[in-house]
Amino acid sequence: MTTRRHRRLILTGSITGAVLVALDGTVLTIAQPTLQRDLHASFVEVQWTSTGYLIAVASLLVFAGRLGDRYGHQRLFALGILGFAATSAGIGLAPGIGWVTGLRVAQGICGALLQPATLGMLRATYPEDQLGMPIALRTSAIGLSAAAGPVLGGALVAHLGWRAVFFLTVLPALVTGVLALVVRVPDGRGPTVGVPAGGVPAVRVPAGGVPTARVPAGGVPAAAPAPRWVPATAAPDASLAARLDLLGACLLAVALLCLVHTLVALPESGWTAVTGAGAVTAVAAFGAFLRQERRTASPLVPLGFLGSPPVAAALAVLLSASAALFGALFVGTYFLQDVLALDPLQSALRVLPLAVMMVLSAPAAAVLQRRHGARRTTVTAMTLLPLGILLLSLLDRTSATPAIGAAFLLLGAGFGTVMVTATAVIVHQASADHAGVAGGLQQTAMNIGPTLGVALATMLMTLTAPTTAGERPSAGGLHGTAEAFTSAMGSTLPVLACVAALGALAARALPHRTKTTRAPQPPTTPCRGTAGSPLQ
């Protein structure tokens, strides 16, 4: 297979996986009010159909990225997307809200396997100076699915019910997963001796432990059975657990799980012994994780990479931007359907400018980043997000369609640009053998952010929405008149605009230039180059 066909196949698989996940999320947002009524669920129970997924996926993304680095991104991609198809079908057949939530958690596990692989495959396939446009195309495709998803999902909900939207992704996911298992794309890197990011040359080590150089095409093949790539400094008999840092993975999973659970529980119950214990446990687990990463010979997340100022700034930008956007979108969806009394399809059409601008802004962001650098492009884009949220906060029952569309247009233009520039910075900073971890960190920020935004929006809406008697509603639900909802929305959305503004400040630490200097990486992670292996 030629290099060009190889890259096209990888790009197609990466885009397909990202689109299916994005399509599932946008469709669920539109279907939530109908799902709540049909299953006689509470507001908080419906929120758990989203946050249950996010808890599962966020706690496993980084470890799944490491698994992709070790065993092949294509293999993890196939496993994740097939599981995603199975759980989507199960949700469509679920008899109650408990089943929906449980299957969404299982779907989150599959999403954790799938999502880092979509970026890991790109990083391992494209040279650094050619990564910008593939990432932009991937972001445009996500925006296109965000445009088609609500419209298609709204039509399905209006005519066939909410269950139909979950069957939407089953067949494409099954076909893509089967192709990923059947079609093996050869490793196109082809050097005779691998050199990891740390500069230590890797050699092929046969099962017997005697290192031999990798033989180029046309040369005399090595007689060693089942060879694998390892750094010259790594012991050939190192245990699998040490290479994967299972303890670090567990500590990070516990920290993220407790963090997300606390964020979700706060709007319902406030600060209680349970939520307080969750917050303390999250901090303690994260501290233990950092200590483990400093001590282990094969860290799950190299601290030199995570501590790089451009990487930390890019993660902060993605976290704040996604929190602000999805919090505003969560409130806006209920505003359109419950205050303006629009059906799901009509609501989707009002949100359409957001998705259209994501499609258009992504390739433009790649060009702007090359010309003006990541910092200037991202700071400019991050100013559009708070403007759009503030415009959304001014809406009421008399607002016309152009005003609604203008708010979502600004949100789409800002977020689509930020997605490309911040993701490109993270991927550029990672070496090919840490591509999965980089993708896992990027996806973690993109999953923690919406959880934070939705939890913050729910808590503020609950606390600030007065009832018809002038009392505050109890935690756990949004109710009252349309005027009460609009009043609470006017108080909640400016706070989310401030969250977006914090991301604009973090963006000032991004590099001026598009080409970035990679942070030093410890030469302790194995580099795989086994013939016939899944893509790295």
C-alpha positions in Angstrom: 0.0 0.0 0.0 1.4 3.4 -1.0 2.0 6.1 1.6 -0.7 8.3 0.2 -3.3 5.5 0.3 -2.1 4.6 3.8 -2.7 8.2 5.0 -6.1 8.5 3.3 -7.2 5.3 5.0 -6.1 6.4 8.4 -7.6 9.8 8.0 -10.9 8.2 6.9 -11.0 5.9 9.9 -10.1 8.8 12.3 -12.8 11.0 10.9 -15.4 8.3 11.0 -14.8 7.4 14.6 -14.8 11.0 15.7 -18.0 11.7 13.8 -19.9 8.8 15.2 -19.0 9.9 18.8 -19.9 13.5 18.1 -23.2 12.4 16.3 -24.2 10.4 19.3 -23.6 13.3 21.7 -25.5 15.9 19.6 -28.4 13.6 19.0 -28.7 12.8 22.7 -28.8 16.5 23.6 -31.8 17.0 21.3 -33.5 13.8 22.5 -33.1 14.4 26.3 -36.4 16.3 26.9 -38.4 13.7 25.0 -36.6 10.9 26.7 -37.3 12.5 30.1 -41.1 12.6 29.4 -41.4 9.1 27.8 -39.5 7.4 30.6 -41.0 9.5 33.4 -37.5 10.5 34.6 -36.4 13.4 36.7 -34.2 16.2 35.4 -31.2 14.9 37.3 -31.8 11.3 36.1 -31.7 12.6 32.5 -28.5 14.5 33.3 -26.9 11.2 34.3 -27.4 9.8 30.8 -24.8 12.3 29.8 -22.6 12.5 32.9 -22.5 8.7 33.4 -21.0 8.4 30.0 -18.5 11.2 30.7 -17.5 9.7 34.1 -16.6 6.4 32.4 -14.8 7.8 29.4 -12.9 10.5 31.3 -11.5 8.1 33.8 -10.1 5.8 31.2 -9.0 8.0 28.3 -5.3 8.4 29.2 -4.8 4.7 30.0 -6.6 3.8 26.8 -4.2 6.0 24.9 -1.2 4.2 26.5 -2.7 0.9 25.5 -2.9 2.2 21.9 0.7 3.3 22.1 1.7 -0.2 23.3 -0.6 -2.5 21.3 -1.6 -0.5 18.3 -4.1 2.3 17.8 -6.0 0.4 15.0 -6.7 -2.6 17.3 -8.0 -0.3 20.1 -10.0 1.7 17.5 -11.7 -1.5 16.2 -12.5 -2.8 19.7 -13.9 0.6 20.8 -16.1 1.3 17.8 -17.6 -2.2 17.8 -18.4 -1.9 21.5 -19.9 1.6 20.7 -22.2 0.0 18.1 -23.4 -2.7 20.5 -24.1 -0.3 23.4 -26.0 2.1 21.0 -28.3 -0.8 20.0 -28.8 -1.7 23.6 -29.8 1.9 24.6 -32.3 1.9 21.8 -33.9 -1.2 23.3 -33.6 -0.1 27.0 -36.9 -0.4 29.0 -36.2 2.3 31.6 -33.9 5.2 32.6 -31.7 2.9 34.7 -30.9 0.8 31.7 -30.2 3.8 29.6 -27.8 5.2 32.2 -26.0 1.8 32.7 -25.5 1.3 29.0 -24.3 4.8 28.6 -21.6 4.0 31.1 -20.6 0.9 29.1 -20.6 3.1 26.0 -18.2 5.4 27.8 -15.7 2.6 28.3 -15.9 1.9 24.6 -15.5 5.6 23.8 -12.4 5.7 25.9 -10.8 3.0 23.7 -12.0 4.7 20.5 -11.3 8.4 21.0 -7.5 8.6 21.7 -6.9 6.2 18.8 -8.5 8.7 16.3 -5.7 11.2 17.1 -3.0 8.6 17.8 -3.4 7.2 14.3 -3.0 10.6 12.8 0.1 11.5 14.8 1.8 8.2 14.0 1.0 8.6 10.2 1.5 12.2 9.3 4.8 14.3 9.6 4.6 17.1 12.2 4.5 19.8 9.6 1.5 18.2 7.8 -0.7 17.5 10.9 -2.6 20.8 10.8 -4.9 20.1 7.9 -5.8 16.5 8.9 -6.7 17.8 12.4 -8.7 20.6 10.7 -10.5 18.1 8.5 -11.3 16.0 11.5 -12.7 19.0 13.3 -14.8 20.0 10.3 -16.3 16.6 10.1 -17.2 16.8 13.8 -18.8 20.1 13.0 -20.7 18.6 10.1 -22.0 15.9 12.3 -23.0 18.5 14.8 -24.9 20.2 12.0 -26.6 17.0 10.6 -27.0 15.3 14.0 -29.5 17.7 15.6 -31.5 18.1 12.4 -31.6 14.4 11.7 -32.0 13.5 15.3 -34.8 16.1 15.7 -36.7 14.6 12.8 -36.3 11.1 14.2 -37.5 12.1 17.6 -40.4 14.0 16.2 -41.6 11.1 14.0 -40.2 7.9 15.4 -39.4 8.7 19.0 -36.1 9.1 20.9 -35.1 5.4 20.6 -34.5 5.8 16.8 -31.7 8.2 17.3 -29.5 5.6 19.0 -30.0 3.1 16.2 -28.6 5.8 13.8 -24.9 5.0 14.5 -25.1 1.2 14.8 -24.6 0.2 11.2 -21.8 2.7 10.3 -20.0 1.8 13.5 -20.2 -2.0 12.8 -19.0 -1.5 9.2 -16.1 0.7 10.3 -15.1 -1.7 13.1 -15.1 -4.8 10.9 -13.0 -3.0 8.3 -10.5 -1.9 11.0 -10.2 -5.6 12.0 -9.9 -7.0 8.5 -7.8 -4.4 6.7 -4.2 -4.3 8.0 -2.3 -1.2 7.0 1.5 -1.8 7.1 3.8 0.3 9.1 5.1 3.0 6.8 7.9 4.4 8.9 10.6 2.0 7.7 13.8 3.1 9.4 16.5 0.5 10.0 17.0 1.6 13.6 14.3 3.3 15.6 15.1 6.4 17.6 12.6 7.4 20.2 12.0 11.0 21.3 14.6 10.9 24.0 17.3 10.3 21.4 18.2 6.7 22.5 18.3 4.4 19.5 16.0 1.4 19.7 16.9 -2.0 18.4 15.0 -5.2 17.6 15.2 -7.6 20.5 14.3 -11.2 19.7 12.6 -13.4 22.2 16.0 -14.8 23.3 17.2 -11.3 24.4 20.0 -10.8 21.8 19.5 -7.4 20.1 19.7 -7.2 16.3 19.3 -4.2 14.1 16.1 -4.0 12.1 16.8 -5.2 8.6 15.7 -3.0 5.7 13.5 -4.2 2.9 15.5 -6.4 0.5 18.0 -7.3 3.1 18.6 -10.6 4.9 15.7 -11.2 7.3 16.4 -11.7 11.0 15.7 -15.2 12.2 14.4 -14.1 15.6 10.8 -15.1 16.4 8.2 -12.5 17.4 10.5 -9.4 17.6 9.5 -6.2 19.1 10.8 -2.6 19.4 12.3 -1.6 22.7 14.6 1.3 23.7 18.2 0.3 24.2 18.0 1.3 27.8 15.0 -0.8 28.7 15.4 -4.3 30.0 14.0 -6.9 27.6 12.4 -8.8 30.5 10.5 -5.8 31.9 7.0 -6.9 33.1 3.9 -5.8 31.3 2.5 -4.2 34.4 5.6 -2.0 34.7 5.4 -0.9 31.0 1.8 0.0 31.4 2.0 1.6 34.8 -1.2 0.0 36.1 -1.0 1.7 39.5 -0.7 5.1 37.9 -3.7 4.3 35.6 -5.8 3.3 38.6 -4.9 6.4 40.6 -5.7 8.7 37.7 -9.0 6.8 37.1 -10.0 7.2 40.7 -9.1 10.9 40.7 -11.1 11.7 37.6 -14.0 9.5 38.6 -14.3 11.2 42.0 -13.9 14.6 40.4 -16.7 14.1 37.8 -19.0 12.4 40.4 -18.6 15.4 42.7 -19.3 17.9 40.0 -22.5 16.0 39.0 -23.7 15.5 42.6 -23.2 19.1 43.7 -26.3 20.6 41.8 -28.5 17.9 43.3 -27.4 17.8 46.9 -24.9 20.6 47.5 -21.9 20.2 49.8 -22.6 17.2 51.9 -20.4 14.5 53.5 -20.5 12.5 50.2 -19.6 15.3 47.9 -16.9 16.6 50.3 -15.4 13.1 50.5 -15.4 12.9 46.8 -13.6 16.1 46.4 -11.0 15.1 49.0 -10.5 11.7 47.4 -10.0 13.3 44.0 -7.3 15.6 45.3 -5.6 12.8 47.3 -5.7 10.4 44.3 -4.3 13.0 42.0 -1.4 13.7 44.4 -0.6 10.0 44.7 -0.7 9.8 40.9 1.8 12.6 40.5 4.1 10.9 43.0 3.8 7.6 41.2 4.6 9.2 37.9 7.8 10.7 39.3 8.9 7.4 40.8 8.1 4.8 38.1 10.5 4.0 35.3 7.7 3.9 32.8 5.1 6.6 33.6 1.6 6.6 32.2 2.0 10.3 31.5 5.5 11.6 31.1 5.7 14.7 33.4 8.1 16.4 31.1 5.3 16.4 28.5 2.4 17.2 30.8 4.5 20.0 32.5 5.3 21.7 29.2 3.8 25.2 29.2 2.3 24.9 25.7 0.7 21.6 26.6 -0.7 22.8 29.9 -2.0 26.0 28.3 -3.7 24.1 25.4 -5.3 21.7 27.9 -6.6 24.6 29.9 -8.0 26.3 26.8 -9.8 23.1 25.8 -11.2 22.6 29.3 -12.5 26.1 29.6 -13.9 26.4 26.1 -15.7 23.0 26.2 -17.1 23.8 29.7 -18.4 27.2 28.6 -19.8 25.9 25.3 -21.6 22.8 26.5 -22.9 24.5 29.6 -24.4 27.2 27.4 -25.7 24.6 24.9 -27.3 22.6 27.7 -29.2 25.7 29.0 -30.0 26.8 25.4 -31.6 23.5 24.5 -34.0 23.7 27.3 -34.7 27.4 26.5 -35.6 26.5 23.0 -37.9 23.6 23.8 -39.4 24.6 27.2 -39.5 28.4 27.0 -40.1 28.9 23.2 -42.1 25.7 23.0 -40.2 24.5 19.8 -40.1 20.8 18.9 -36.7 19.0 18.6 -36.4 19.6 14.9 -37.2 23.3 15.2 -34.7 23.6 18.0 -32.0 21.9 15.9 -32.5 24.3 13.1 -32.0 27.2 15.5 -28.7 25.7 16.7 -27.6 25.0 13.1 -25.3 28.1 12.8 -23.1 26.7 15.5 -22.3 23.6 13.6 -22.0 25.4 10.2 -19.4 27.7 11.7 -17.5 24.8 13.1 -17.3 23.2 9.7 -16.1 26.5 8.1 -13.8 27.7 10.8 -11.7 24.5 11.2 -9.8 24.6 7.8 -9.6 28.4 8.2 -8.0 27.9 11.7 -5.3 25.7 10.2 -4.4 28.4 7.7 -4.5 31.2 10.4 -2.3 29.1 12.7 0.4 28.7 10.1 0.3 32.5 9.3 -0.2 34.0 12.7 0.8 31.3 15.2 -1.2 29.4 17.8 -1.3 32.1 20.4 -2.8 34.9 18.4 -5.3 32.7 16.6 -6.5 31.0 19.8 -6.8 34.3 21.8 -8.9 35.8 19.1 -11.1 32.7 18.9 -11.5 32.6 22.7 -12.9 36.2 22.6 -15.8 35.0 20.4 -17.0 32.4 22.9 -17.9 34.8 25.8 -19.5 37.2 23.3 -21.7 34.4 22.0 -22.7 33.3 25.5 -23.5 36.8 26.6 -25.7 37.3 23.5 -27.4 34.1 24.4 -28.1 35.3 27.9 -30.0 38.3 26.6 -32.6 36.1 24.8 -36.2 35.9 26.1 -39.6 34.7 24.8 -39.8 37.6 22.3 -36.4 36.9 20.7 -36.4 36.5 17.0 -34.6 33.8 15.0 -31.7 36.1 13.8 -30.7 36.9 17.3 -30.7 33.3 18.3 -28.7 32.3 15.2 -26.1 35.1 15.8 -25.4 33.8 19.3 -24.8 30.2 18.1 -22.8 31.5 15.1 -20.3 33.2 17.4 -20.1 30.0 19.6 -19.4 27.8 16.6 -16.7 30.2 15.1 -14.9 30.4 18.4 -15.0 26.8 19.4 -14.2 25.4 15.9 -11.1 27.4 15.8 -10.0 26.6 19.3 -10.5 22.9 18.7 -8.0 22.9 15.8 -5.3 25.2 17.3 -5.2 23.8 20.8 -5.4 20.2 19.6 -2.6 20.8 17.1 -0.3 22.2 19.9 -0.9 19.1 22.0 -0.3 16.7 19.2 2.8 18.6 17.9 4.4 18.4 21.3 4.0 14.6 21.5 6.4 12.2 20.0 5.0 9.3 17.9 5.4 6.8 20.7 3.3 9.0 23.0 0.6 9.8 20.4 -2.0 7.8 22.3 -1.3 9.5 25.6 -1.5 12.9 23.9 -4.8 12.0 22.4 -6.0 10.7 25.7 -5.1 14.0 27.5 -6.8 16.0 24.8 -10.0 13.9 25.0 -9.9 14.0 28.8 -10.0 17.8 28.7 -12.8 17.6 26.1 -14.8 15.3 28.4 -14.1 16.9 31.8 -14.9 20.3 30.3 -18.5 19.5 29.3 -19.1 17.7 32.6 -17.9 20.8 34.5 -20.0 23.1 32.3 -23.2 21.1 32.6 -22.8 20.7 36.3 -22.1 24.4 36.8 -25.0 25.3 34.6 -27.4 22.9 36.4 -26.3 24.2 39.9 -26.6 27.8 39.0 -30.0 27.4 37.2 -31.3 25.4 40.2 -30.1 28.0 42.7 -31.2 31.1 40.8 -34.5 30.1 39.3 -37.4 31.3 41.5 -40.6 29.5 41.7 -44.0 31.1 41.1 -44.3 31.7 44.9 -41.0 33.5 45.0 -39.1 30.7 46.6 -36.0 29.0 45.4 -36.4 25.6 43.9 -35.0 22.6 45.6 -31.8 21.2 44.3 -32.2 18.6 41.6 -34.5 20.1 39.1 -35.4 23.1 36.9 -39.1 24.0 37.2 -41.3 27.0 37.4 -42.6 29.4 34.8 -40.9 30.4 31.5 -40.1 33.8 33.1 -38.4 32.1 36.0 -36.3 30.0 33.6 -35.3 33.1 31.6 -34.4 35.0 34.7 -32.1 32.1 35.9 -30.6 31.8 32.4 -29.7 35.5 32.5 -27.7 34.9 35.7 -26.1 31.6 34.7 -24.8 32.3 31.2 -22.6 35.3 32.3 -20.8 33.0 34.7 -20.1 30.6 31.8 -18.9 33.6 29.8 -16.3 34.2 32.5 -15.2 30.6 32.3 -14.5 31.2 28.6 -12.6 34.4 29.4 -10.3 32.4 31.6 -9.5 30.3 28.7 -8.5 33.4 26.7 -6.0 34.2 29.4 -4.6 30.7 29.3 -4.2 31.0 25.6 -1.5 33.7 26.0 0.9 30.9 27.1 0.6 29.1 23.8 3.6 29.3 21.4 3.8 32.2 18.9 4.8 30.0 16.0 3.0 27.0 14.6 6.0 24.8 14.7 6.7 24.1 18.3 9.7 22.7 20.3 8.8 19.4 21.7 9.3 18.9 25.4 12.0 16.3 26.3 10.5 12.8 26.7 12.0 10.1 28.8 13.3 7.2 26.7 11.6 4.6 28.7 8.5 3.7 26.6 8.8 0.9 24.1 8.5 1.8 20.5 6.7 -0.9 18.5 7.5 -1.6 14.9 6.5 -5.2 14.6 5.7 -6.3 11.0 2.0 -6.7 10.4 1.1 -5.0 13.7 -1.7 -2.5 14.0 -0.9 1.1 13.3 1.0 3.1 15.9 
